[in-house]
Amino acid sequence: MSPVMASTASLLKRPEAAGRLRQSVRQVDKLIAAGELPAVRIGRSVLIRESAIEYFIEARESRVKLNINRRGS
C-alpha cells in the first residue's frame, strides 16, 4: 500500500468518529470547533484521523477511583 493510501485509509468521516467515541455527531462537531479534536477539510468533507481520536482518548484517560459505599460492613 502506498503512503498516500495508508494515510487516507486512517481518515474517518464525522459519523464514524462519533461512533468510535460513542458520542453524537453534534458532539464531535463541538470538539472540532473548540479545537479539541483536530480535523482536516478535503473539499466539502470534514475528516478526522484515527490517530487523533486515539490521542484524544489517551489525553483524557485518568485512573477512576470508585467510591462504593458498603452498608453493613
C-alpha positions in Angstrom: 0.0 0.0 0.0 1.4 3.4 -0.9 2.0 6.0 1.8 -0.8 8.2 0.4 -3.4 5.4 0.5 -2.2 4.4 4.0 -2.7 7.9 5.3 -6.2 8.4 3.7 -7.3 4.9 5.0 -6.9 6.2 8.5 -9.3 9.2 7.9 -12.8 8.9 9.3 -15.9 10.8 8.5 -17.6 12.6 11.4 -20.3 9.9 11.9 -17.5 7.2 12.0 -15.5 9.3 14.5 -18.7 9.8 16.6 -19.2 6.0 16.6 -15.6 5.4 17.8 -16.1 8.0 20.6 -19.6 6.8 21.4 -20.8 10.4 21.1 -23.2 12.2 18.7 -22.0 13.8 15.5 -23.0 17.1 17.1 -20.6 16.5 20.0 -17.8 15.6 17.5 -18.6 18.9 15.7 -18.3 20.8 19.0 -15.0 19.1 19.8 -13.7 20.1 16.4 -14.9 23.7 16.7 -13.3 24.0 20.1 -10.0 22.8 18.7 -10.0 19.7 21.0 -10.2 17.2 18.1 -8.2 18.0 15.1 -9.8 17.6 11.7 -8.9 18.1 8.1 -11.2 19.5 5.4 -10.9 18.0 2.0 -13.4 19.6 -0.4 -16.8 19.5 1.5 -15.7 16.6 3.7 -14.5 17.0 7.3 -12.3 14.1 8.2 -10.6 13.0 11.4 -7.5 10.9 11.7 -7.9 7.7 13.7 -4.6 8.7 15.5 -6.3 12.0 16.5 -9.1 10.0 18.1 -6.7 7.7 19.9 -4.7 10.7 21.2 -7.9 12.5 22.3 -8.9 9.5 24.4 -5.4 8.9 25.8 -5.1 12.6 26.8 -8.3 12.3 28.8 -7.6 9.0 30.4 -7.3 9.0 34.2 -7.5 6.5 36.9 -11.1 6.4 38.0 -11.5 5.9 41.7 -14.8 4.5 42.6 -16.4 5.4 45.9 -18.5 2.4 46.8 -20.5 2.8 50.0 -21.0 -0.6 51.6 -23.8 -0.9 54.0 -23.4 -3.2 57.0 -19.7 -3.7 56.7 
